[in-house]
Amino acid sequence: METHEGKGKLALKAGIWYVISSVMVKAISILTTPIFARLLTTEQYGTVQTFISWQSLLIPFFTMNLPYSIGRAKLDYQGQIEKYAGAMQVLSLLVSGVIVGVAAVFLPAVSVMLELTETETLLLMAYLLFTPTIMLNQNKYKYTYRYKQNIAIAWYMAVGSTLMSLLLVVLAPAESKGMMRIIGITGSHVALSVLFWIRSLKKGVLNVNKGFWKYGLRISVPLILHTVCMHVLSQSDRIFITKIWGKTDTAFYSLAYTYGVALHVLTTAVAEGWLPWFHDTYYAGKQDEIRKNVKPLVILGCFVGLACIALAPEAVLILGGKKYAHSVPCVPPVVMGVVCQYIYTHYVNIELHLKETVYVSIGTVTAAAVNIALNAIFIPVYGFVAAAYTTLASYFVLMLIHFTITRKVLKVKLYDDLFMFGTLAATALVSFGLMQLYGHNLRWIRYGITLAGFGVFLYIFRDYIRRWLRKRGTRRAKKTGEAGEAEKGKE
């Protein structure tokens, strides 16, 4: 039987590769955006973005968020994860099929509501019908530490979708390029999903198991509201800015938010890579290991956040040019909001592990309501910069809610809470100081502080860096030795 230590090493390796892969896949998406923006007309590009927005908003209803249940099910149904995933596959198909059937009956009305043509709506329904299978299998691989398969899926969806879309768009006549981009996105997902269905049929894992279904729905359904409200939380500020101040101010805010989201990509990847190990370790009763290992993760997120804040003026200049200089003051609160998200995720993990997912949705609904109320009060008075601070306030409230739920409601004291909140407070103080140095004449002081901070980072993580370098050296020596032995053998 595999020891917990051996499993921990495998989890670390899988987690590192998961983080690297997630960041690189997101980078591909960001880097290819200008290509499609130039190949499509603004109207076609807008249609594609509308299509993508509906994907992210509707996918929780088609999946019923069943992929969220895989991590806990692996522990409760040990040795049956393939059959469990197969049962979820069948259930998600039934749910998706019903929704698609209703949409098909009322296709003209649904198309008008979505602001898509009927053909585009059918493609959206096809994407939503087939994608749950991919998500379920990807989560299955993630929680069983089969990181190579997980990474292969992620890269296929990023590179395959992009290449297929690019080929179709280049070959298509001008008036059809937008449709070809949508077909590329949908076609690549449908093809992969069909392969998974064929594989599941051959392995005989597809099944109708009401016990599995009941278990999965109990964990996952409450999270639908959470997912939708997170979408509202991330989008409502831009809607308010557009309605009150216009699209130009929305552009200023969106650029700063996009820069902040770059940090979110990294923190989300780290959190997702950590979660499988968290489930296994918590289930094994080794809470001390979690308490010890979460600290460097929190410090890492805070240091990266401070680096983003320190270099905000230069990043905004690169991303948007001098005309977007007004965006710079939005960066610190947006980034601090991402740091709050990163910290509260560790408390949410406890709720997920204990299968108390109703509390996750309660927190998100409350935070979304707070965000809308604050936006309505402060954006009309202080403009788009206020939206950054209302977003930060909402995520801070959400963090406090999840802290309270885990400590007071679930009666779980897992983390060193003083460390968690103390680190956040220190990060906020330093970020405030960096903001005061955004002026042109003070940039060299800011650069000096940034370099000093990098030195502190290297000092704190010196043991981790030494171990990594030592392992690299050992591997290199081993390869050199093997190569030498091979040469001797030839002689």
N, C-alpha and C positions, 0 to 999 in steps of 0.2 A: 504494500500500500504506500502511496506517495505521502511523504512527511509534510507537515505544515511548512517547514523551512524550505523544502524543495518546491512546494507550491508557491511560496512567497517569491523565490527567485524567478520562477516562470512568470508569475504575475508582474514582477518588476520589468522583466524583459518585454512581455506583451504590452505593458502600459507605456513603456518608453517608445516602442515602435508605433503604438496607437497614437501617441501625441505627435510624433514626427510626421506620420502619415496624414493625420487630420489637418495639421498646419499646412503641409505641402498641397493637399487637395484643395484647401480653401485658397491658397495662393494661386493655384491654376485658375480657379473661378474669377479671382480678382484681376489677374493678368490678362485673361481673355475677354473681359468685359469691354475694353476699348475696341477690340477687333470687331465684335458684333455691333457695337454702337456705331461704327463707321460703315459696316456692310449693310445695315438696315436703315430705313428712313426713321425719323423720330416717331412717326405714328406706328410703324411696325415694331420698333423697339418698345414703345409704350404698351402695345398689345402683348408682347412677350412677357414684359414685367407684370402685367395684370394676370396673365396665365400663371406665372410663378407665384404671385401673391396668393392666388386662390388655392394653389397646391398646398402651401404651408398652412393656410387657414383651415382647409377641409380635411387634410390627411388624418388628424386625430379622430374624426368621426368615422372614417373608413377603416382605420386600424383599430378603433376603440382603445387606442393606446396599449394594446396587448403586448407589444414588445417590452414595455416597462416591467412586465411580470416575469420575464425570463430569468432575471438574476436571482430572484427569491425562489422561484419554482425549482431551480437547479438544486437548491438545498433541501426543499421540502419533498421533492420527488427525485431523490438521488438515483442515478442510473436510468432515469426515464426521460431525460431532457429532450431526446430526439422525438419520442412519442408526444411529449407535451407540446413541443414546437409544431409538430404535425397537426395536433388538435387545434392549436391556435390558428394555423394556416387555414384549416377548413372553416373555422368560425369567422375569421376575418373575410373570407370569400363570401360566405352567406350574408354577412352584414353589408359588405360592399355591393354585392349583387342586388340586394333589395334597394339600396339607395340609388344605384345606377338605373334600375328598372323604373323607379318612380321618376327620376330625372328624364329618362327617355320618353315617358308618356307626356310629360309637360315640357318637352325640349324647347319650343319657342319661348315660353315664358322664362324658363331657367336661363336661356342664352341672354335674354334682355337683362335679367337681373345681374348676371355675371359680367355684362358688357363684353361678351365674346360672340363670334358667329356660331351657328349651330355646329359646323364642322370642328371649330376650336373647342367647343363645349364637349363634343363627343371624344375628342382627343384627351381633354382633361379628365373625363370619366374613365377612359382607358388607363391613363396614368394612375389614377387613384384606385382603380380596381386591382391592378397588378403590383403596385409598389409595396403594399403590406407584407407580401411574401418575402421580398428582399429584406425589409427591415427586421422581420422575425428571424431570418437566417443569420443576418449580420449580428444581431444581439446574441443569438445562440453561440456563434463563434467567439464573440467578445467575452462572454461569461465563462466559456470553457477554455479560455486562453489560447484558442487557435488563431493566433494573431495574423498568420500568413494569409489564411482564407479571408479574414476580416479586412485586411489591407487590400487584398486583391479586389474585393467587392467595391471598396471605396475608390480605388484607382480606376476601376472599370467605369463606375458611374460618373466620375469626373472627366477622365480622358476619353472614354468611349462616347459619352454624350456630346462632348465638345467636338471631337473629330467627325462624328456622324453629322452633327448640325452644320459644322463648317463646310463639309463636302457638299451637303444638300444646298446650303445657302449660296455657295459659289457657283454651283451648276444651275440653279434655278433662275428663271426670269425675274426681273426687278420687282414685279407686282406680287410674286409668290415667296419672297425671301423670308418674310415674317412667319408664314405658315411652315416653311421648311425648318426653321429654327425650332418651332414647337414639335414638329414631327421627329426631329432629331432627339429632343429631350425625351419624348414619350416612347419612341421606338426602341431606344437603347434599354430603357427600364422594362418594357414589355418582353424583349428578347431574353434578358437575364432572368426575369420572373418565370418565364416558360421553362427555362433550363432547370430552375429550382423545383418546379412542379413535376417535371419528368423524373428528376432525381428522387424526389419524395415518393413518387409512385413506385419506382423501382425498388426503393428500400423498404416499402410497405409501412411507412411511419404515419401516413395520413389516417386519421381516425376521428370518430364522433364519440367523445368522452365527456359526458355531462359534468362529471366531477372536475375535470380539468377546466372546462368552460366556466363553471361557477367560480372556481378559484381565480382564474385569469380576469374575469369581469369584476370581481370584488376588488381586486387591486387596481385595475386599470381604468375602469369607467369614471371614478371620481377625479382622475387626472385630466379628463377631457376639458373640464372647466378651467383647470389650471393652465393647460396649453393655450386655450383660446384667450384667457385673460393675460397671459404673458405676451401674446401678440398685440393685444390692446395696449398693454403697458409700454410696448416699444414703438407703437405707431401713433398713439393719441396726441402726443406733443406736436408732431408735424402737422396733423390735421388742424389743431388749434392755431398754429403759427400761420398756416396757409390761409385759413378763414379770416384771421384778424389782421395780419401784417403783410400777407402776400407771399408769392412763390420765391422771391429773391431772398427774403429772410429765412424761408424754409431751406433754401440751398445752403445758406451759411451754417445753419444748425446741422443739416444733414451731413456736411463734410466733416464737422467735428465728431458727430455721432459715428460716422463710418470709421474714422480713425480709432475711436474708442472700441468699436466692434472688433478691430484687429486684435486688441488685447483679449476680448471676450472669446475669440477663436482659440487662443492659447489656453486660457483658464478653463474653458469648457472641455478642451481635449485632455487636459491634466485631470480634471474632475471625473471625466468618463473613463479614463485609463485607470484611475484609482478605485473606482466603484466595485469592480469584480473582486479585487483583493479585500476591500472593506467588508463586503458581504461574507466572504469566506472566513475572515479573521474574527468578525463580530460573532458569527455563528459558532466558531470554535471557542468562544469565551475569552479571547486574548485581547481584551479592551486596552490593556497597557501598551500593547504594540501599536494600536491605532493612535492612542494619545501621544505617544512618542513620535511616530512617523508623520503625523499631520502637521506638526510644527514647521519643519522645513518647507513643506508644501505651501503653507500660509505665507511664510517669509518670502518664498520665491515669487508668489503672486503679487505681493506688495512691492517688492523691488522692481519687477517688470512694470507694474503700474506707475511707479515713480519715474522710471526711465521714460515712459510714454509722456508723462506730464513735463518732465525736464526738457524734452526735445519737441514739444508741441509747436512752437513757432516755426521751426525748420520743417517739421512734418507737414504742417498746413501749407507752407510755401511750396513744397514739392508736390503735394496732392492737388492744390487748387490755384497756386500763384498768389501774387500780391493782392488781387481783388478779394480773396477770401481771408484776409488778415483779421477781419471782424470775428471770425470763427474761433480764434485762439482762446478767448476767455471761457468758452464752453468746454474745452478739453478737460481741465482738471475735475470738474464735477461729474462729467460723463465717465471718466476713467475711475473715479472713486465709486461711482455707482456700480461699475463692473466688479471692482474689488469687493464691495458689499455682497454682490451676487455670488462671488467666488466663496466667500466665507459662509454665507447662509446655506450654500449647497451641502456643506458638511453636516449641518443640522437636519436638512431634508433627507440626507442619506439614512439617518436613524429612522425617520418616519417611513421611508420606503422599506427598510429592512423589517420593521415591525408590522408592515402591511397596513399602516394607519394613513392611507393616502388621502382620505377625506380632509385631513388637516392641511395637506399640501395645497389643495384647492381653496380652502378657507383663507389661507394666508395670501394667495395670489389674488383672489377676488377683492380682499380688503385693500391690498396694495394698489390694484388697478383703480378702485374707487377713490383712494387717496390721491392718486396721480391725476385723475380727471378733475377732481375738485380743486387741487392746487393749480393745475393748468388754467382752469376757468378764472381763478382769482388773480394769479400773478402774471401770466403772459400778456393780457391786455394792458397791464401797467408797465412792466419792465421789458417786454419784448422777448425775442427768441432766446436770449441768454438765460432768462428765467426758466425756460423749459429744461435746461441742463440741471438746474438745481432742484426743480420739482421731481425730475427723474431720480436724482441722487436721494432725495428725501423719501421717495416711494420705495426704493430698494433698501434703504436703511430701516424703514418701518417693517418691510418684509423680513429682514434679518432678525429684528427684535421679536417679531411674531413667531418665527420658527424656533428661536432660542427659548421663548416662553413656553411654547408647546412641548418641546423636548424635556425641559427642566420641570415645569409645573404640572403639565397634563400627563405626559408619558412617564414622568418621574425618572428620567435617565440623565445621569451626569457622566458623560463620556469624555468630554474635552476639558482642557484647562481654559475655562471661559475668560479668566482674567488675561491670559496670554492672547487669546483670540481678539478680544476687544481692545486690549492695550496696544497690540500691533496695528490694528486698524486706526486707533487714535494717533499713534506716532506717524503713521503714513499720511493721515490727514494734515497734521501739523507741518510736516516737511513739504507736502504739496502746496500748502498755503504760502510757505516761504518761497518756493520756486516760482509761484505766480507773481510775486513781487519783483522778480528778476527778469520778467519778460521784455522789459524795455531794451531797446537796441544798445544803449550805452552800458547795460549791465550784463550783457550776454556772456562775457568772459568769466564773470563771477559764477554764472550759472553753469558754464562748461566745467569750471574748476570743481564745483560742488558735485556735478555729475560724475566726473572722474574719481573724486573721493568716494562717492557712493559705490562706484564699481569696485573700488579697492576694498571697501567694507564687505561687499557681496562676496568677493573672492575669499576674504578672510573667514567669513561665516561658513562658507561651503568648501573650505580648504580640504577637509577630510574626504568629502564626496569626490572632489576633483582629483585628489591623490589616488583614491581607489580606482577611479576611472582610468587615469593615466597608467597605473600599475597593471590593470587588466589589459589595456591596449598593448603595453610593452610585452606582457606575457604571451598574448596572442601572436604578436609580431615575431617574438623569439621562437615560438612553437612552429610558425609557418616557415621561418628561416631554417630551423632544424630539420623539418620535414623535407624542405627543398634540398638541403645538403645531403640527407640520407638518400634521396632519390637520385642525386647526381652520382653518389658513391656506388649505388646499385647499378647505374648504367656503365660505370667504369669496370 
